[in-house]
Amino acid sequence: MTPEEMVSRLLYRDGLMLVIDKPAGFAVHRGPKGGESLEDHFDTLRFGLPRAPALAHRLDRDTSGCLLLGRHRKALATLGRLFKNGAIEKTYWAVVEGAPETDAGAIELPLGRLDETRGWWMKHDPKGQPAVTKWKLLGRGGSLSWLALEPLTGRTHQLRVHCAEMGWPIVGDAIYGNAPRKGGLILHLHAREVVVPLYKNRAPIHVVAPAPEHMRAALTACGWSA
């Protein structure tokens, strides 16, 4: 990723926070196996400050959309508290296989680690951590459905496991869905918008990430129009 590409992905900027449109297929930070990550390019987003911004939260490698960065330590602490207290509203778009039987609802399925050898892979576990996702049907097309997902908890892979457990796995999900491990579609999960009550005497900051190119055909089939 070039510096120009990184700056072009900036959706919001103020003295405390940046929001960037994360591309799918890009890890947010370097994993144990190394390789390029978004963090490698944060120095481009200093905009005059002495230090590069840092991640305020995480998105999966294959998830696209709104990613929040704190511009300095105090900002990161503030954003961390907001995330911990559930004050930041996040809405994801997903294209899933199959269709819910109703137009909206909530999924309440506790999650636990699949096993010790699978790292971050998760499963529904009645004895696991509580996990709640609100969902709304936005459109249908053929064998696909377009959903808005709102995670009320922040468990690893929560949206992917919840959708799969409900019988409508996310398109392109090679772990919990039906996609092949190699050569399949990119995961159709997009962090569409965030609402951040960052300042006491101002309205919450509302940021929307445009629909990513890899999801547009499926979204259009389900009734979305640019």
C-alpha angles and dihedrals in degrees: 000000000000123000088249092054091049093051091046088061093060110119100172138010136180136142095286109027145033126195118200132186102242115213118231115253094034121112113226092219136014114276130208090277093054122221133139118316137176091254089066088068102043093100086074088064099057093104093194100322118124094239135043117252119258137216116278091188140348139258125195117261091251097044119094132201143049114024119176123218128188115222096212141359097276091050091049091051091051093048090046091056092048092051092045092051093047092242095132113083116215127188122189130193117219133178109211138187114250125005139271116245093232135037099247142003148131131268116213108182121142115230133215137173114283092225138317094265096057099064108206098005111125140195140189105276120175088209094046132097117300113262127183129184126181115207139187130191110236100174148336134223125175108306094346135085131199114220138185109217125195115189111209089186128038107228121156112271088354098150093044095050094042094052092046092049090052090056097255108095119192115262111257095020106141094178105046101012139050101275119120117252091241133029097014131122121293114260109277096220119117131180093227103179145357131200113203122187092204101149126049098218099036135072115266116273111252117198127180125194117211119247108273120244094243092059100043099090093051093043091051090050087056094052104272119140125192 
